[in-house]
């Protein structure tokens, strides 16, 4: 396929019916690609059983065009883009669930709370009741969320927690007379709070419903290895970040001024990662590089496949008249 032909097809690519788009956008800002996005997520949930450790974090799909819910995140590489909350298997990096952030929706049924607790509550539905562990950063972590996950979803959780939370005792923030690299532990019936003192003027706090001891690996420099180095945050914290790195290494995205196309490219990147993981698990753990796995997906390789044209047949003249 020539570059000109490829660019033409990309420019014509749409994911919904333009005839009723105005009515649907009155209810849902994400209506332009909602059906495709939800179908993809449903397939991700059904195709794979994740490990016992998962992580929740934010992804930012680079986009600088016009979009009412475009976000600015200075700590991300792209800075501007479409924010997506993701639930990822921390061992295999399989993307289990995702939810786009679109701000305040116009009306029901798509108007939902965007508080950290409610976002996590919706993301963990595929693994609810399975006694798995969820890890997240301090934007999500709260004592109320830990209790909710344990009581309602039967899930444990580990997360760094901000210092301004009301449940933190003052002793856990005070560094006077404390040695560097020391840890202070507080225990409740089902929850453990840790205050780690890595260097002068800095205290890192961790809240967990998974751990109930004071085991510390003193040979590590990072907090996630310092606190519960076995089966702890150091294993689970990196899930979404690794998915971002894998997507960036073999990125199918192209520069576009249409945000639905940016979301679609993101789905393609995630599909490439998930398909490689499923292929590996279905072939006795066969190791394959991402480059080779993506090549296996290429329609120009391998045995002949049935033609794709019949499902794509449309009345072009009628479509042009409506556009």
C-alpha positions in Angstrom: 0.0 0.0 0.0 1.3 3.4 -0.9 1.7 6.2 1.7 -0.8 8.3 -0.2 -3.4 5.5 -0.1 -2.7 4.9 3.6 -3.1 8.5 4.5 -6.4 8.7 2.5 -7.8 5.7 4.4 -6.8 7.2 7.8 -8.5 10.5 6.9 -11.7 8.6 6.1 -11.7 6.5 9.2 -14.7 7.0 11.5 -16.0 4.9 14.4 -19.7 5.9 14.7 -22.7 6.9 12.6 -22.6 10.6 11.8 -26.3 10.7 11.2 -27.2 10.5 14.9 -23.9 11.7 16.4 -25.4 15.0 17.6 -28.0 13.3 19.6 -25.5 10.9 21.2 -23.0 13.6 22.1 -25.8 15.3 24.1 -25.5 12.4 26.5 -21.9 11.3 26.1 -18.8 13.3 25.2 -17.0 10.1 24.3 -19.8 9.0 21.8 -17.5 9.3 18.8 -15.7 6.0 19.7 -17.6 4.7 22.7 -18.9 1.6 21.0 -15.5 0.5 19.7 -13.8 1.3 23.0 -16.3 -0.6 25.1 -16.2 -3.6 22.8 -12.4 -3.7 23.0 -12.5 -3.6 26.8 -15.1 -6.4 26.9 -12.9 -8.6 24.8 -9.9 -7.8 27.0 -11.8 -8.8 30.2 -13.1 -12.1 28.6 -9.8 -13.3 27.0 -7.4 -13.4 30.0 -7.3 -14.3 33.7 -4.8 -11.9 35.4 -2.4 -12.8 38.1 -2.9 -12.1 41.8 -1.2 -8.6 41.5 -2.6 -5.7 39.5 -1.9 -2.0 39.4 -4.1 1.0 38.6 -2.6 4.2 37.2 -3.1 6.9 34.6 -2.1 6.8 31.0 -1.9 9.9 28.8 -2.3 9.5 25.1 -0.6 12.4 23.3 -3.0 14.8 21.7 -2.8 18.6 21.1 -5.9 19.2 19.0 -9.3 20.4 20.0 -11.0 18.3 22.7 -13.2 19.4 25.6 -11.6 16.9 27.9 -8.0 17.2 26.9 -5.7 17.1 30.0 -2.4 18.7 30.9 -0.2 16.5 33.0 3.3 17.9 33.4 4.8 14.7 34.9 4.0 12.8 31.7 6.1 12.7 28.6 3.3 13.9 26.3 2.2 16.8 28.6 -1.1 17.2 26.8 -3.5 14.4 25.8 -6.4 12.1 26.5 -6.2 10.7 30.1 -7.2 7.1 30.6 -7.3 5.2 33.9 -6.0 1.6 33.4 -6.1 -1.7 35.4 -3.0 -3.7 34.4 -1.7 -7.1 35.4 1.6 -6.3 37.3 3.3 -9.5 36.3 2.4 -9.9 32.6 1.4 -6.3 31.8 -1.9 -7.3 30.3 -4.3 -4.5 30.1 -7.4 -5.8 31.9 -9.7 -2.7 32.0 -9.6 1.0 31.1 -11.8 4.0 31.6 -11.4 7.3 29.7 -11.5 10.6 31.7 -14.0 12.9 29.9 -14.8 15.3 32.7 -18.4 16.1 33.7 -20.8 14.3 31.4 -23.9 16.1 30.2 -26.6 13.7 31.4 -27.2 10.1 32.6 -26.5 7.3 31.9 -22.9 8.3 31.3 -22.6 10.8 34.1 -20.4 9.2 36.8 -18.3 10.4 39.7 -14.7 11.1 38.9 -13.4 10.8 42.5 -10.4 8.4 42.9 -12.5 6.0 45.0 -15.3 5.7 42.5 -12.8 5.3 39.6 -11.1 2.4 41.3 -14.5 1.0 42.3 -15.4 0.7 38.6 -12.1 -0.5 37.3 -11.8 -3.4 39.7 -15.2 -4.9 38.8 -13.6 -7.6 36.5 -11.6 -9.0 39.5 -14.1 -8.3 42.3 -14.4 -11.1 44.8 -11.2 -12.8 43.7 -8.9 -11.8 46.6 -6.3 -10.3 44.3 -4.2 -7.3 45.3 -4.4 -3.8 43.7 -1.6 -1.2 43.9 -2.0 2.5 43.1 -0.3 5.8 43.8 -1.2 8.5 46.3 -3.7 10.2 44.0 -6.0 7.2 44.5 -5.0 6.0 48.0 -7.2 6.7 51.0 -8.2 4.7 54.1 -11.9 4.7 53.0 -10.9 3.1 49.6 -8.9 0.4 51.4 -11.9 -0.5 53.6 -14.2 -0.4 50.5 -12.0 -2.7 48.5 -11.7 -5.2 51.3 -15.3 -5.2 52.5 -17.1 -4.9 49.1 -14.8 -6.4 46.5 -12.8 -8.8 48.8 -9.5 -7.3 47.4 -6.4 -6.2 49.2 -4.5 -3.1 48.3 -1.2 -1.3 48.6 -0.6 2.4 47.9 1.5 5.4 48.8 -0.6 7.9 50.7 -0.5 11.7 50.9 0.6 13.4 54.2 -2.5 15.5 54.5 -4.8 12.5 55.1 -6.7 12.9 58.5 -6.0 9.3 59.6 -2.2 9.7 59.7 -0.8 10.0 63.3 1.5 13.0 63.8 4.3 10.7 64.9 4.5 9.2 61.4 5.3 12.7 59.9 7.8 13.8 62.5 11.5 13.1 61.5 13.1 14.4 64.7 15.5 11.8 66.3 14.9 9.4 63.5 17.7 7.7 61.5 17.9 7.8 57.8 16.4 4.7 56.0 14.4 3.9 59.1 10.7 2.8 59.0 7.9 3.3 61.5 5.0 0.9 61.4 1.5 1.3 62.6 -0.9 -1.7 62.8 -4.6 -2.0 62.8 -6.7 -5.1 62.5 -6.6 -5.4 58.7 -4.4 -2.5 57.7 -0.8 -1.4 58.1 0.7 2.1 57.8 4.4 2.6 57.2 6.4 5.8 57.5 9.8 5.6 55.7 12.5 8.2 56.2 14.8 8.1 53.2 16.6 11.4 53.5 16.5 14.7 55.4 13.2 16.5 55.0 11.4 13.7 53.2 8.9 11.1 54.6 7.2 8.5 52.4 4.0 6.9 53.6 2.5 3.6 52.5 -0.8 2.1 53.4 -1.6 -1.6 52.9 -4.3 -4.1 53.6 -2.0 -6.9 52.2 0.9 -6.8 54.7 0.8 -7.2 58.4 4.5 -7.4 59.5 7.5 -5.1 59.8 9.8 -6.8 57.3 12.2 -4.4 55.6 14.9 -4.9 53.0 17.7 -2.6 54.2 19.9 -3.1 51.2 17.7 -1.4 48.7 17.7 2.3 47.9 14.1 2.7 46.7 11.1 2.9 49.0 9.3 0.2 47.1 12.1 -2.2 47.9 12.6 -0.9 51.4 9.1 -1.7 52.4 7.9 -5.3 52.0 10.3 -6.2 49.2 8.6 -9.6 48.8 5.2 -9.6 47.1 4.9 -5.8 47.6 4.8 -2.5 45.8 8.1 -2.9 44.0 6.6 -5.8 42.0 3.2 -4.2 41.4 3.8 -0.4 41.0 5.3 -0.5 37.5 2.5 -2.2 35.6 1.0 0.8 33.7 4.3 2.5 33.3 5.7 -0.6 31.5 2.7 -0.7 29.2 3.4 2.9 28.3 7.0 2.1 27.5 6.1 -1.0 25.4 3.5 1.1 23.5 6.1 3.8 22.8 8.7 1.3 21.6 6.5 0.1 18.7 3.9 2.9 18.5 1.3 2.7 15.7 0.0 6.2 16.5 0.1 8.9 13.8 -0.2 12.7 14.3 -3.8 13.7 14.1 -6.1 16.5 15.0 -9.0 14.1 15.7 -9.1 12.8 19.2 -11.1 9.6 18.3 -8.3 8.6 16.1 -5.8 9.1 18.9 -7.9 6.8 21.1 -8.1 4.3 18.3 -4.3 4.2 18.0 -4.1 3.7 21.7 -6.4 0.7 21.4 -4.2 -0.8 18.7 -1.1 -0.4 20.9 -2.9 -2.2 23.7 -4.2 -4.9 21.4 -0.6 -5.6 20.3 0.6 -6.0 23.9 -2.4 -8.1 25.0 -2.3 -10.4 21.9 1.4 -11.2 22.5 0.6 -12.1 26.1 -2.3 -14.3 25.2 -0.2 -16.0 22.5 2.6 -16.7 25.0 0.2 -18.2 27.5 -1.5 -20.4 24.9 1.9 -21.7 23.8 3.4 -22.9 27.0 5.1 -19.6 27.8 6.9 -19.3 24.4 9.0 -16.2 24.5 8.6 -13.9 21.6 9.8 -10.3 21.1 7.2 -7.6 20.5 8.7 -7.0 17.1 8.2 -10.6 16.0 4.8 -10.8 17.6 3.6 -7.7 15.7 5.1 -9.1 12.5 3.0 -12.3 13.0 -0.1 -10.0 13.1 0.8 -8.5 9.7 -1.8 -9.5 7.1 1.0 -9.7 4.5 2.6 -12.6 6.4 1.6 -16.2 6.9 -1.2 -18.2 5.1 -3.8 -16.6 3.0 -6.7 -15.0 4.8 -10.2 -14.5 3.7 -10.8 -11.1 2.0 -11.7 -8.2 4.1 -13.7 -6.3 1.5 -17.2 -7.8 1.8 -17.9 -6.5 5.4 -16.7 -3.1 4.3 -18.9 -2.6 1.3 -20.9 0.6 1.6 -23.0 2.9 -0.6 -20.3 5.5 -1.1 -22.6 7.8 -3.1 -25.2 7.8 -0.3 -22.5 8.5 2.4 -21.1 11.4 0.4 -24.5 12.9 0.1 -25.1 12.7 3.8 -21.7 14.2 4.6 
